[in-house]
Amino acid sequence: MKTWMVCAELVGKTDGNSSAKIGFMNITTWAESKNMAEAKIGKYLEWHGWHLVSVEKSHIVNENRKYGETESDQIERTRNNPNAIILGTFHTYKTT
């Protein structure tokens, strides 16, 4: 098993009074393959009322690469829990 970082486009759940929010999020988890990581994340998001629209990037976390502070913290939290699915910041954008 490897730690994967997946940049996903998704539709966020709403409180019912506002329109759906669409955006991107980095998500980390443990998996055997890219397909397994993406499927695991998709099921997790759906269980929480979110919808996975697409996967923009998916890669095994490179221990020698310099990540930003937020991503490094996310990777470390994932590394310490083989059952983890850690959601990063949800960056929304407007659609018209």
Biopython code that builds the backbone (N, CA, C, O; Angstrom):
import numpy as np
from Bio.PDB.StructureBuilder import StructureBuilder

atoms = [
    (1, "MET", "N", (0.844, -1.179, 0.000)),
    (1, "MET", "CA", (0.000, 0.000, 0.000)),
    (1, "MET", "C", (0.887, 1.240, 0.000)),
    (1, "MET", "O", (1.941, 1.279, 0.636)),
    (2, "LYS", "N", (0.432, 2.236, -0.724)),
    (2, "LYS", "CA", (1.136, 3.513, -0.849)),
    (2, "LYS", "C", (0.185, 4.644, -0.469)),
    (2, "LYS", "O", (-1.035, 4.482, -0.482)),
    (3, "THR", "N", (0.767, 5.784, -0.132)),
    (3, "THR", "CA", (-0.037, 6.976, 0.128)),
    (3, "THR", "C", (-0.237, 7.707, -1.196)),
    (3, "THR", "O", (0.725, 8.002, -1.905)),
    (4, "TRP", "N", (-1.493, 7.994, -1.519)),
    (4, "TRP", "CA", (-1.856, 8.668, -2.764)),
    (4, "TRP", "C", (-2.397, 10.053, -2.475)),
    (4, "TRP", "O", (-3.084, 10.263, -1.475)),
    (5, "MET", "N", (-2.083, 11.006, -3.357)),
    (5, "MET", "CA", (-2.700, 12.321, -3.322)),
    (5, "MET", "C", (-3.521, 12.462, -4.596)),
    (5, "MET", "O", (-3.009, 12.299, -5.703)),
    (6, "VAL", "N", (-4.790, 12.765, -4.423)),
    (6, "VAL", "CA", (-5.724, 12.885, -5.535)),
    (6, "VAL", "C", (-6.300, 14.300, -5.528)),
    (6, "VAL", "O", (-6.848, 14.753, -4.523)),
    (7, "CYS", "N", (-6.170, 14.986, -6.651)),
    (7, "CYS", "CA", (-6.799, 16.299, -6.821)),
    (7, "CYS", "C", (-8.109, 16.044, -7.553)),
    (7, "CYS", "O", (-8.120, 15.665, -8.724)),
    (8, "ALA", "N", (-9.209, 16.260, -6.843)),
    (8, "ALA", "CA", (-10.525, 15.928, -7.383)),
    (8, "ALA", "C", (-11.401, 17.158, -7.522)),
    (8, "ALA", "O", (-11.355, 18.075, -6.702)),
    (9, "GLU", "N", (-12.202, 17.156, -8.584)),
    (9, "GLU", "CA", (-13.244, 18.156, -8.744)),
    (9, "GLU", "C", (-14.515, 17.534, -8.180)),
    (9, "GLU", "O", (-14.851, 16.398, -8.514)),
    (10, "LEU", "N", (-15.222, 18.272, -7.328)),
    (10, "LEU", "CA", (-16.414, 17.708, -6.728)),
    (10, "LEU", "C", (-17.472, 18.751, -6.457)),
    (10, "LEU", "O", (-17.211, 19.953, -6.434)),
    (11, "VAL", "N", (-18.666, 18.254, -6.256)),
    (11, "VAL", "CA", (-19.790, 19.101, -5.892)),
    (11, "VAL", "C", (-20.022, 18.891, -4.408)),
    (11, "VAL", "O", (-20.258, 17.773, -3.952)),
    (12, "GLY", "N", (-19.952, 19.989, -3.660)),
    (12, "GLY", "CA", (-20.112, 19.922, -2.217)),
    (12, "GLY", "C", (-21.559, 19.923, -1.803)),
    (12, "GLY", "O", (-22.425, 20.452, -2.500)),
    (13, "LYS", "N", (-21.811, 19.323, -0.655)),
    (13, "LYS", "CA", (-23.181, 19.325, -0.143)),
    (13, "LYS", "C", (-23.554, 20.727, 0.304)),
    (13, "LYS", "O", (-22.693, 21.535, 0.653)),
    (14, "THR", "N", (-24.827, 20.995, 0.287)),
    (14, "THR", "CA", (-25.327, 22.316, 0.678)),
    (14, "THR", "C", (-26.298, 22.160, 1.835)),
    (14, "THR", "O", (-26.691, 21.050, 2.192)),
    (15, "ASP", "N", (-26.672, 23.278, 2.407)),
    (15, "ASP", "CA", (-27.620, 23.253, 3.521)),
    (15, "ASP", "C", (-29.074, 23.243, 3.051)),
    (15, "ASP", "O", (-29.991, 23.306, 3.870)),
    (16, "GLY", "N", (-29.284, 23.164, 1.758)),
    (16, "GLY", "CA", (-30.632, 23.125, 1.199)),
    (16, "GLY", "C", (-31.165, 24.485, 0.805)),
    (16, "GLY", "O", (-32.096, 24.568, 0.004)),
    (17, "ASN", "N", (-30.602, 25.556, 1.344)),
    (17, "ASN", "CA", (-31.056, 26.905, 1.023)),
    (17, "ASN", "C", (-30.200, 27.568, -0.047)),
    (17, "ASN", "O", (-30.530, 28.658, -0.515)),
    (18, "SER", "N", (-29.122, 26.935, -0.431)),
    (18, "SER", "CA", (-28.232, 27.535, -1.426)),
    (18, "SER", "C", (-27.959, 26.533, -2.538)),
    (18, "SER", "O", (-28.229, 25.340, -2.402)),
    (19, "SER", "N", (-27.421, 27.039, -3.634)),
    (19, "SER", "CA", (-27.109, 26.148, -4.749)),
    (19, "SER", "C", (-25.865, 25.326, -4.418)),
    (19, "SER", "O", (-25.091, 25.677, -3.527)),
    (20, "ALA", "N", (-25.690, 24.244, -5.140)),
    (20, "ALA", "CA", (-24.540, 23.365, -4.923)),
    (20, "ALA", "C", (-23.250, 24.126, -5.184)),
    (20, "ALA", "O", (-23.201, 25.012, -6.037)),
    (21, "LYS", "N", (-22.217, 23.775, -4.450)),
    (21, "LYS", "CA", (-20.912, 24.386, -4.631)),
    (21, "LYS", "C", (-19.999, 23.391, -5.327)),
    (21, "LYS", "O", (-19.907, 22.229, -4.931)),
    (22, "ILE", "N", (-19.324, 23.863, -6.371)),
    (22, "ILE", "CA", (-18.408, 23.013, -7.109)),
    (22, "ILE", "C", (-16.999, 23.553, -6.916)),
    (22, "ILE", "O", (-16.795, 24.765, -6.852)),
    (23, "GLY", "N", (-16.035, 22.656, -6.825)),
    (23, "GLY", "CA", (-14.662, 23.086, -6.621)),
    (23, "GLY", "C", (-13.689, 21.929, -6.653)),
    (23, "GLY", "O", (-14.015, 20.822, -7.081)),
    (24, "PHE", "N", (-12.481, 22.216, -6.187)),
    (24, "PHE", "CA", (-11.405, 21.233, -6.179)),
    (24, "PHE", "C", (-10.899, 21.009, -4.772)),
    (24, "PHE", "O", (-10.999, 21.883, -3.910)),
    (25, "MET", "N", (-10.350, 19.816, -4.551)),
    (25, "MET", "CA", (-9.812, 19.470, -3.255)),
    (25, "MET", "C", (-8.712, 18.426, -3.422)),
    (25, "MET", "O", (-8.845, 17.502, -4.225)),
    (26, "ASN", "N", (-7.623, 18.574, -2.662)),
    (26, "ASN", "CA", (-6.621, 17.524, -2.570)),
    (26, "ASN", "C", (-7.053, 16.565, -1.474)),
    (26, "ASN", "O", (-7.440, 16.982, -0.383)),
    (27, "ILE", "N", (-6.984, 15.283, -1.776)),
    (27, "ILE", "CA", (-7.401, 14.246, -0.842)),
    (27, "ILE", "C", (-6.295, 13.202, -0.788)),
    (27, "ILE", "O", (-5.772, 12.795, -1.825)),
    (28, "THR", "N", (-5.936, 12.767, 0.420)),
    (28, "THR", "CA", (-4.910, 11.734, 0.559)),
    (28, "THR", "C", (-5.498, 10.487, 1.199)),
    (28, "THR", "O", (-6.386, 10.559, 2.048)),
    (29, "THR", "N", (-4.980, 9.342, 0.772)),
    (29, "THR", "CA", (-5.410, 8.062, 1.324)),
    (29, "THR", "C", (-4.377, 6.987, 0.990)),
    (29, "THR", "O", (-3.479, 7.205, 0.176)),
    (30, "TRP", "N", (-4.514, 5.852, 1.614)),
    (30, "TRP", "CA", (-3.695, 4.680, 1.318)),
    (30, "TRP", "C", (-4.428, 3.816, 0.298)),
    (30, "TRP", "O", (-5.644, 3.642, 0.389)),
    (31, "ALA", "N", (-3.693, 3.273, -0.674)),
    (31, "ALA", "CA", (-4.301, 2.364, -1.648)),
    (31, "ALA", "C", (-3.219, 1.583, -2.380)),
    (31, "ALA", "O", (-2.041, 1.942, -2.353)),
    (32, "GLU", "N", (-3.645, 0.514, -3.030)),
    (32, "GLU", "CA", (-2.746, -0.325, -3.826)),
    (32, "GLU", "C", (-2.501, 0.248, -5.215)),
    (32, "GLU", "O", (-1.457, 0.004, -5.819)),
    (33, "SER", "N", (-3.480, 1.021, -5.725)),
    (33, "SER", "CA", (-3.373, 1.529, -7.091)),
    (33, "SER", "C", (-4.134, 2.849, -7.217)),
    (33, "SER", "O", (-4.890, 3.245, -6.330)),
    (34, "LYS", "N", (-3.909, 3.507, -8.340)),
    (34, "LYS", "CA", (-4.618, 4.753, -8.651)),
    (34, "LYS", "C", (-6.128, 4.513, -8.669)),
    (34, "LYS", "O", (-6.888, 5.269, -8.063)),
    (35, "ASN", "N", (-6.557, 3.464, -9.361)),
    (35, "ASN", "CA", (-7.992, 3.163, -9.459)),
    (35, "ASN", "C", (-8.598, 2.882, -8.095)),
    (35, "ASN", "O", (-9.715, 3.312, -7.808)),
    (36, "MET", "N", (-7.865, 2.161, -7.254)),
    (36, "MET", "CA", (-8.353, 1.841, -5.915)),
    (36, "MET", "C", (-8.480, 3.116, -5.073)),
    (36, "MET", "O", (-9.463, 3.283, -4.351)),
    (37, "ALA", "N", (-7.495, 4.012, -5.163)),
    (37, "ALA", "CA", (-7.537, 5.272, -4.414)),
    (37, "ALA", "C", (-8.731, 6.107, -4.853)),
    (37, "ALA", "O", (-9.465, 6.630, -4.014)),
    (38, "GLU", "N", (-8.929, 6.233, -6.148)),
    (38, "GLU", "CA", (-10.023, 7.052, -6.673)),
    (38, "GLU", "C", (-11.389, 6.459, -6.303)),
    (38, "GLU", "O", (-12.306, 7.200, -5.947)),
    (39, "ALA", "N", (-11.530, 5.147, -6.383)),
    (39, "ALA", "CA", (-12.797, 4.500, -6.030)),
    (39, "ALA", "C", (-13.088, 4.655, -4.538)),
    (39, "ALA", "O", (-14.222, 4.933, -4.148)),
    (40, "LYS", "N", (-12.079, 4.477, -3.720)),
    (40, "LYS", "CA", (-12.218, 4.611, -2.272)),
    (40, "LYS", "C", (-12.663, 6.029, -1.903)),
    (40, "LYS", "O", (-13.549, 6.211, -1.069)),
    (41, "ILE", "N", (-12.047, 7.018, -2.526)),
    (41, "ILE", "CA", (-12.388, 8.414, -2.274)),
    (41, "ILE", "C", (-13.804, 8.721, -2.766)),
    (41, "ILE", "O", (-14.565, 9.404, -2.081)),
    (42, "GLY", "N", (-14.158, 8.219, -3.948)),
    (42, "GLY", "CA", (-15.496, 8.439, -4.490)),
    (42, "GLY", "C", (-16.581, 7.914, -3.559)),
    (42, "GLY", "O", (-17.576, 8.598, -3.320)),
    (43, "LYS", "N", (-16.398, 6.709, -3.033)),
    (43, "LYS", "CA", (-17.379, 6.120, -2.109)),
    (43, "LYS", "C", (-17.464, 6.941, -0.824)),
    (43, "LYS", "O", (-18.555, 7.186, -0.308)),
    (44, "TYR", "N", (-16.316, 7.361, -0.315)),
    (44, "TYR", "CA", (-16.277, 8.154, 0.913)),
    (44, "TYR", "C", (-17.026, 9.468, 0.730)),
    (44, "TYR", "O", (-17.822, 9.854, 1.586)),
    (45, "LEU", "N", (-16.774, 10.159, -0.384)),
    (45, "LEU", "CA", (-17.438, 11.435, -0.637)),
    (45, "LEU", "C", (-18.948, 11.257, -0.756)),
    (45, "LEU", "O", (-19.710, 12.042, -0.193)),
    (46, "GLU", "N", (-19.385, 10.236, -1.481)),
    (46, "GLU", "CA", (-20.813, 9.988, -1.639)),
    (46, "GLU", "C", (-21.472, 9.697, -0.291)),
    (46, "GLU", "O", (-22.589, 10.145, -0.035)),
    (47, "TRP", "N", (-20.794, 8.963, 0.553)),
    (47, "TRP", "CA", (-21.318, 8.628, 1.870)),
    (47, "TRP", "C", (-21.558, 9.901, 2.689)),
    (47, "TRP", "O", (-22.439, 9.936, 3.548)),
    (48, "HIS", "N", (-20.766, 10.947, 2.416)),
    (48, "HIS", "CA", (-20.893, 12.220, 3.125)),
    (48, "HIS", "C", (-21.717, 13.260, 2.354)),
    (48, "HIS", "O", (-21.752, 14.430, 2.736)),
    (49, "GLY", "N", (-22.382, 12.832, 1.263)),
    (49, "GLY", "CA", (-23.265, 13.722, 0.524)),
    (49, "GLY", "C", (-22.579, 14.584, -0.523)),
    (49, "GLY", "O", (-23.173, 15.546, -1.011)),
    (50, "TRP", "N", (-21.331, 14.256, -0.879)),
    (50, "TRP", "CA", (-20.601, 14.984, -1.912)),
    (50, "TRP", "C", (-20.609, 14.122, -3.174)),
    (50, "TRP", "O", (-20.856, 12.918, -3.112)),
    (51, "HIS", "N", (-20.337, 14.750, -4.312)),
    (51, "HIS", "CA", (-20.305, 14.005, -5.575)),
    (51, "HIS", "C", (-18.971, 14.255, -6.280)),
    (51, "HIS", "O", (-18.606, 15.402, -6.537)),
    (52, "LEU", "N", (-18.252, 13.187, -6.590)),
    (52, "LEU", "CA", (-16.993, 13.274, -7.322)),
    (52, "LEU", "C", (-17.300, 13.503, -8.800)),
    (52, "LEU", "O", (-17.914, 12.656, -9.448)),
    (53, "VAL", "N", (-16.875, 14.646, -9.330)),
    (53, "VAL", "CA", (-17.120, 14.988, -10.725)),
    (53, "VAL", "C", (-16.019, 14.401, -11.602)),
    (53, "VAL", "O", (-16.300, 13.727, -12.594)),
    (54, "SER", "N", (-14.766, 14.659, -11.235)),
    (54, "SER", "CA", (-13.636, 14.147, -12.012)),
    (54, "SER", "C", (-12.376, 14.149, -11.153)),
    (54, "SER", "O", (-12.311, 14.789, -10.103)),
    (55, "VAL", "N", (-11.392, 13.420, -11.627)),
    (55, "VAL", "CA", (-10.074, 13.410, -10.982)),
    (55, "VAL", "C", (-9.130, 14.132, -11.925)),
    (55, "VAL", "O", (-8.935, 13.716, -13.067)),
    (56, "GLU", "N", (-8.550, 15.212, -11.439)),
    (56, "GLU", "CA", (-7.627, 16.008, -12.252)),
    (56, "GLU", "C", (-6.220, 15.420, -12.236)),
    (56, "GLU", "O", (-5.566, 15.340, -13.275)),
    (57, "LYS", "N", (-5.759, 15.012, -11.068)),
    (57, "LYS", "CA", (-4.427, 14.417, -10.916)),
    (57, "LYS", "C", (-4.488, 13.373, -9.819)),
    (57, "LYS", "O", (-5.257, 13.490, -8.865)),
    (58, "SER", "N", (-3.662, 12.351, -9.975)),
    (58, "SER", "CA", (-3.544, 11.303, -8.979)),
    (58, "SER", "C", (-2.101, 10.836, -8.989)),
    (58, "SER", "O", (-1.581, 10.465, -10.041)),
    (59, "HIS", "N", (-1.441, 10.846, -7.827)),
    (59, "HIS", "CA", (-0.069, 10.359, -7.799)),
    (59, "HIS", "C", (0.288, 9.816, -6.420)),
    (59, "HIS", "O", (-0.291, 10.196, -5.402)),
    (60, "ILE", "N", (1.265, 8.914, -6.428)),
    (60, "ILE", "CA", (1.811, 8.407, -5.171)),
    (60, "ILE", "C", (2.616, 9.539, -4.554)),
    (60, "ILE", "O", (3.375, 10.220, -5.243)),
    (61, "VAL", "N", (2.445, 9.735, -3.253)),
    (61, "VAL", "CA", (3.184, 10.779, -2.560)),
    (61, "VAL", "C", (4.672, 10.472, -2.654)),
    (61, "VAL", "O", (5.118, 9.379, -2.306)),
    (62, "ASN", "N", (5.431, 11.450, -3.128)),
    (62, "ASN", "CA", (6.878, 11.333, -3.287)),
    (62, "ASN", "C", (7.549, 11.853, -2.017)),
    (62, "ASN", "O", (7.445, 13.037, -1.698)),
    (63, "GLU", "N", (8.221, 10.986, -1.307)),
    (63, "GLU", "CA", (8.848, 11.357, -0.036)),
    (63, "GLU", "C", (9.941, 12.402, -0.212)),
    (63, "GLU", "O", (10.277, 13.094, 0.749)),
    (64, "ASN", "N", (10.505, 12.538, -1.405)),
    (64, "ASN", "CA", (11.591, 13.496, -1.658)),
    (64, "ASN", "C", (11.096, 14.837, -2.186)),
    (64, "ASN", "O", (11.874, 15.782, -2.313)),
    (65, "ARG", "N", (9.814, 14.920, -2.490)),
    (65, "ARG", "CA", (9.245, 16.152, -3.043)),
    (65, "ARG", "C", (8.913, 17.134, -1.921)),
    (65, "ARG", "O", (8.537, 16.731, -0.820)),
    (66, "LYS", "N", (9.055, 18.408, -2.210)),
    (66, "LYS", "CA", (8.671, 19.461, -1.269)),
    (66, "LYS", "C", (7.200, 19.806, -1.524)),
    (66, "LYS", "O", (6.832, 20.238, -2.616)),
    (67, "TYR", "N", (6.385, 19.613, -0.521)),
    (67, "TYR", "CA", (4.976, 19.985, -0.587)),
    (67, "TYR", "C", (4.770, 21.220, 0.276)),
    (67, "TYR", "O", (5.588, 21.525, 1.144)),
    (68, "GLY", "N", (3.675, 21.929, 0.035)),
    (68, "GLY", "CA", (3.335, 23.075, 0.869)),
    (68, "GLY", "C", (3.004, 22.624, 2.283)),
    (68, "GLY", "O", (2.852, 21.432, 2.551)),
    (69, "GLU", "N", (2.895, 23.583, 3.172)),
    (69, "GLU", "CA", (2.636, 23.276, 4.585)),
    (69, "GLU", "C", (1.329, 22.503, 4.777)),
    (69, "GLU", "O", (1.279, 21.531, 5.530)),
    (70, "THR", "N", (0.282, 22.942, 4.094)),
    (70, "THR", "CA", (-1.019, 22.282, 4.220)),
    (70, "THR", "C", (-0.954, 20.850, 3.711)),
    (70, "THR", "O", (-1.434, 19.931, 4.375)),
    (71, "GLU", "N", (-0.364, 20.655, 2.534)),
    (71, "GLU", "CA", (-0.266, 19.314, 1.957)),
    (71, "GLU", "C", (0.638, 18.420, 2.809)),
    (71, "GLU", "O", (0.340, 17.240, 2.995)),
    (72, "SER", "N", (1.738, 18.970, 3.327)),
    (72, "SER", "CA", (2.648, 18.188, 4.178)),
    (72, "SER", "C", (1.939, 17.701, 5.430)),
    (72, "SER", "O", (2.119, 16.554, 5.842)),
    (73, "ASP", "N", (1.130, 18.566, 6.041)),
    (73, "ASP", "CA", (0.363, 18.183, 7.227)),
    (73, "ASP", "C", (-0.637, 17.085, 6.876)),
    (73, "ASP", "O", (-0.805, 16.123, 7.624)),
    (74, "GLN", "N", (-1.291, 17.238, 5.742)),
    (74, "GLN", "CA", (-2.268, 16.251, 5.287)),
    (74, "GLN", "C", (-1.592, 14.904, 5.047)),
    (74, "GLN", "O", (-2.115, 13.866, 5.452)),
    (75, "ILE", "N", (-0.446, 14.918, 4.399)),
    (75, "ILE", "CA", (0.310, 13.681, 4.127)),
    (75, "ILE", "C", (0.725, 13.024, 5.431)),
    (75, "ILE", "O", (0.606, 11.808, 5.577)),
    (76, "GLU", "N", (1.207, 13.807, 6.374)),
    (76, "GLU", "CA", (1.644, 13.265, 7.664)),
    (76, "GLU", "C", (0.478, 12.627, 8.410)),
    (76, "GLU", "O", (0.629, 11.552, 8.991)),
    (77, "ARG", "N", (-0.672, 13.275, 8.399)),
    (77, "ARG", "CA", (-1.854, 12.714, 9.059)),
    (77, "ARG", "C", (-2.273, 11.404, 8.395)),
    (77, "ARG", "O", (-2.708, 10.477, 9.078)),
    (78, "THR", "N", (-2.146, 11.321, 7.081)),
    (78, "THR", "CA", (-2.476, 10.092, 6.361)),
    (78, "THR", "C", (-1.465, 8.999, 6.669)),
    (78, "THR", "O", (-1.831, 7.843, 6.884)),
    (79, "ARG", "N", (-0.201, 9.369, 6.690)),
    (79, "ARG", "CA", (0.883, 8.418, 6.944)),
    (79, "ARG", "C", (0.692, 7.707, 8.289)),
    (79, "ARG", "O", (1.035, 6.533, 8.428)),
    (80, "ASN", "N", (0.152, 8.413, 9.264)),
    (80, "ASN", "CA", (-0.004, 7.862, 10.606)),
    (80, "ASN", "C", (-1.269, 7.028, 10.792)),
    (80, "ASN", "O", (-1.501, 6.493, 11.876)),
    (81, "ASN", "N", (-2.093, 6.911, 9.739)),
    (81, "ASN", "CA", (-3.337, 6.151, 9.847)),
    (81, "ASN", "C", (-3.628, 5.452, 8.523)),
    (81, "ASN", "O", (-4.100, 6.094, 7.584)),
    (82, "PRO", "N", (-3.357, 4.154, 8.428)),
    (82, "PRO", "CA", (-3.570, 3.439, 7.166)),
    (82, "PRO", "C", (-5.023, 3.368, 6.715)),
    (82, "PRO", "O", (-5.287, 2.963, 5.583)),
    (83, "ASN", "N", (-5.969, 3.749, 7.562)),
    (83, "ASN", "CA", (-7.390, 3.769, 7.185)),
    (83, "ASN", "C", (-7.857, 5.166, 6.803)),
    (83, "ASN", "O", (-9.036, 5.363, 6.508)),
    (84, "ALA", "N", (-6.959, 6.127, 6.805)),
    (84, "ALA", "CA", (-7.323, 7.534, 6.627)),
    (84, "ALA", "C", (-7.724, 7.883, 5.204)),
    (84, "ALA", "O", (-7.205, 7.341, 4.228)),
    (85, "ILE", "N", (-8.666, 8.807, 5.130)),
    (85, "ILE", "CA", (-8.990, 9.552, 3.915)),
    (85, "ILE", "C", (-9.045, 10.993, 4.395)),
    (85, "ILE", "O", (-10.005, 11.399, 5.050)),
    (86, "ILE", "N", (-8.019, 11.762, 4.070)),
    (86, "ILE", "CA", (-7.890, 13.117, 4.584)),
    (86, "ILE", "C", (-8.249, 14.116, 3.482)),
    (86, "ILE", "O", (-7.646, 14.127, 2.409)),
    (87, "LEU", "N", (-9.244, 14.949, 3.774)),
    (87, "LEU", "CA", (-9.710, 15.957, 2.829)),
    (87, "LEU", "C", (-8.961, 17.260, 3.072)),
    (87, "LEU", "O", (-8.817, 17.703, 4.211)),
    (88, "GLY", "N", (-8.486, 17.866, 1.989)),
    (88, "GLY", "CA", (-7.812, 19.156, 2.073)),
    (88, "GLY", "C", (-8.822, 20.286, 1.986)),
    (88, "GLY", "O", (-10.022, 20.073, 2.153)),
    (89, "THR", "N", (-8.334, 21.475, 1.726)),
    (89, "THR", "CA", (-9.178, 22.656, 1.595)),
    (89, "THR", "C", (-10.025, 22.553, 0.328)),
    (89, "THR", "O", (-9.529, 22.164, -0.729)),
    (90, "PHE", "N", (-11.294, 22.902, 0.443)),
    (90, "PHE", "CA", (-12.212, 22.881, -0.692)),
    (90, "PHE", "C", (-12.174, 24.251, -1.337)),
    (90, "PHE", "O", (-12.641, 25.231, -0.757)),
    (91, "HIS", "N", (-11.613, 24.318, -2.549)),
    (91, "HIS", "CA", (-11.494, 25.554, -3.302)),
    (91, "HIS", "C", (-12.651, 25.634, -4.306)),
    (91, "HIS", "O", (-12.668, 24.908, -5.300)),
    (92, "THR", "N", (-13.608, 26.515, -4.039)),
    (92, "THR", "CA", (-14.786, 26.614, -4.889)),
    (92, "THR", "C", (-14.584, 27.622, -6.015)),
    (92, "THR", "O", (-13.697, 28.474, -5.962)),
    (93, "TYR", "N", (-15.414, 27.503, -7.014)),
    (93, "TYR", "CA", (-15.456, 28.485, -8.103)),
    (93, "TYR", "C", (-16.903, 28.635, -8.542)),
    (93, "TYR", "O", (-17.724, 27.734, -8.369)),
    (94, "LYS", "N", (-17.190, 29.795, -9.114)),
    (94, "LYS", "CA", (-18.561, 30.083, -9.576)),
    (94, "LYS", "C", (-18.797, 29.526, -10.961)),
    (94, "LYS", "O", (-17.902, 29.519, -11.806)),
    (95, "THR", "N", (-20.010, 29.060, -11.183)),
    (95, "THR", "CA", (-20.429, 28.616, -12.509)),
    (95, "THR", "C", (-21.639, 29.452, -12.913)),
    (95, "THR", "O", (-22.439, 29.843, -12.062)),
    (96, "THR", "N", (-21.772, 29.722, -14.195)),
    (96, "THR", "CA", (-22.919, 30.496, -14.669)),
    (96, "THR", "C", (-23.530, 29.857, -15.888)),
    (96, "THR", "O", (-24.510, 30.370, -16.429)),
]
sb = StructureBuilder()
sb.init_structure("model")
sb.init_model(0)
sb.init_chain("A")
sb.init_seg("    ")
for serial, (resi, resn, name, xyz) in enumerate(atoms, 1):
    if name == "N":
        sb.init_residue(resn, " ", resi, " ")
    sb.init_atom(name, np.array(xyz, "f"), 0.0, 1.0, " ", f" {name:<3s}", serial, name[0])
structure = sb.get_structure()
